[in-house]
Amino acid sequence: MMDEKGRLFGKINLVDLLIIVVVIIVAAVVGVKFLGGGESAINPSKTHITYTVLVENVQPAVYENIQAVLEEGPSTLMASGELLDGQVTAVTAVPHEESVTVSTTANAVVLPVGRGLLDLTFTIEANVVNPITTELGTQEVRIGKTHIVKTDTFELVNGTIMSCVWGEQSQG
């Protein structure tokens, strides 16, 4: 196996072989750490949530573009420049209805406000690590709380969480 010069099979030095083995082991450990192979030990379970967010007074063109994006498939949520474990799966629209009443001593006139705008309701599905705080990125998901709907393709602010259903915990 070893020749007189200390080479294994006459081709590779024993010291070089040890260095190659150490490099392979280090590469494997780094790969597992950064590619998420050990993630289930850190976050052993997640809770699935489905919630809706109402965003009022949206231009129809914005709705049409969001609808076109969602026809291609769900849009992944993001916060602080990173993708999250959640997606906007659907959006519906209804005409925005708001009016102002102007009254005089004898009569009242009702004037429509925001004519042509839409109220959008987004359906969002996500997995959260802690079902108590229900944090998704930098936002807590709670009914009645203000919420920003931000994905990799669109962002709408001043939404309100209208409903939330907490599901079962799942592994990793």
C-alpha positions in Angstrom: 0.0 0.0 0.0 2.7 2.5 1.0 5.8 2.9 -1.0 9.3 4.0 0.2 8.4 7.7 -0.2 5.3 7.5 2.1 2.8 7.7 -0.7 -0.4 5.7 -0.5 -0.8 3.4 -3.6 2.2 5.2 -5.0 0.1 8.2 -5.8 -0.9 10.3 -2.8 0.9 11.4 0.3 -0.6 10.4 3.6 -0.5 14.0 4.9 -2.3 15.2 1.8 -4.9 12.5 2.2 -5.6 13.7 5.8 -5.9 17.3 4.7 -8.4 16.3 2.0 -10.5 14.3 4.6 -10.5 17.3 7.0 -11.6 19.7 4.2 -14.5 17.4 3.2 -15.7 17.1 6.8 -15.5 20.9 7.4 -17.4 21.5 4.1 -20.1 19.0 5.1 -20.6 20.6 8.5 -20.8 24.1 7.0 -23.2 22.9 4.3 -25.5 21.3 6.8 -25.5 24.4 9.0 -26.1 27.0 6.2 -28.4 24.9 4.0 -30.8 24.2 6.8 -30.2 20.5 7.5 -30.3 21.0 11.2 -33.2 23.5 11.3 -35.7 21.0 12.7 -33.7 20.9 16.0 -33.9 24.7 16.3 -37.6 25.0 15.3 -39.1 21.7 16.2 -42.7 22.7 15.4 -44.7 25.4 13.6 -48.3 26.4 13.8 -50.2 27.0 10.6 -52.4 30.1 10.5 -54.8 31.4 7.9 -55.9 35.0 8.2 -57.6 37.8 6.2 -56.5 41.4 5.9 -58.8 44.2 4.7 -57.1 47.1 2.9 -59.5 50.0 2.0 -59.4 52.6 -0.7 -57.3 50.9 -3.3 -57.1 51.9 -7.0 -58.7 49.4 -9.3 -55.5 49.2 -11.4 -53.6 48.0 -8.3 -56.2 45.3 -7.7 -56.0 44.1 -11.3 -52.2 43.9 -11.1 -52.3 42.0 -7.8 -54.9 39.7 -9.2 -52.7 38.9 -12.2 -49.8 38.1 -9.9 -51.9 35.7 -7.8 -53.2 34.0 -11.0 -49.6 32.8 -11.5 -49.6 31.3 -8.0 -49.3 32.5 -4.3 -47.1 35.4 -3.6 -44.5 34.9 -0.9 -44.5 37.3 2.1 -41.4 39.2 3.0 -40.2 41.5 5.7 -36.9 43.4 6.1 -35.7 42.1 2.8 -36.1 38.4 3.6 -38.8 35.9 2.4 -41.1 34.5 5.1 -42.8 31.2 5.6 -46.1 32.5 4.4 -48.0 33.4 1.2 -50.9 35.6 0.0 -53.2 33.0 -1.6 -56.2 35.0 -2.7 -57.6 38.6 -3.0 -61.2 39.7 -3.4 -62.5 43.2 -4.0 -65.7 45.1 -3.3 -66.5 48.7 -4.1 -65.5 51.1 -1.4 -68.6 52.8 0.1 -68.2 55.9 2.2 -70.3 59.0 2.2 -70.4 62.4 3.8 -73.7 64.0 5.0 -74.1 67.8 4.6 -77.1 69.1 6.3 -78.9 72.4 6.3 -81.7 73.6 8.5 -84.3 71.7 6.4 -82.6 69.1 4.2 -79.6 66.8 4.2 -77.5 65.9 1.2 -75.4 62.7 1.1 -72.3 62.9 -1.0 -70.3 59.8 -2.0 -66.6 59.8 -1.2 -63.9 57.7 -2.7 -66.0 56.8 -5.7 -64.3 54.1 -7.9 -62.0 52.8 -5.2 -62.0 49.3 -3.9 -61.7 47.5 -0.6 -59.5 44.4 -0.9 -59.5 41.4 1.3 -56.4 39.3 1.3 -56.3 35.6 2.4 -52.9 34.8 3.8 -51.5 31.4 4.9 -48.4 31.1 7.0 -46.5 29.0 9.5 -45.4 30.6 12.8 -42.9 29.3 15.3 -44.7 30.6 18.4 -48.5 30.4 18.5 -48.6 32.7 21.5 -47.0 35.8 19.9 -47.9 34.7 16.4 -45.1 36.8 14.9 -44.6 36.7 11.2 -41.5 38.6 10.3 -41.7 41.8 12.2 -45.5 41.8 12.6 -47.8 40.1 15.1 -50.9 38.5 13.6 -53.9 39.5 15.8 -57.5 40.2 14.9 -58.0 44.0 14.7 -54.3 44.8 14.4 -53.0 47.0 11.7 -51.0 45.0 9.1 -48.8 45.6 6.1 -49.4 43.1 3.3 -45.9 42.9 1.7 -44.8 40.2 -0.7 -42.0 39.8 -3.2 -44.2 41.6 -5.8 -46.5 44.0 -4.1 -47.0 46.0 -0.8 -50.1 47.6 0.7 -50.1 49.4 4.0 -52.8 50.3 6.6 -54.6 46.9 6.4 -56.6 45.5 9.3 -56.6 41.9 10.3 -60.2 40.8 10.1 -60.0 37.1 11.0 -57.4 34.5 12.0 -57.6 30.7 12.3 -54.8 29.0 14.2 -54.2 25.4 13.0 -52.4 22.4 14.3 -48.7 22.3 15.1 -46.6 20.5 12.5 -43.0 19.2 12.6 -40.3 21.3 11.0 
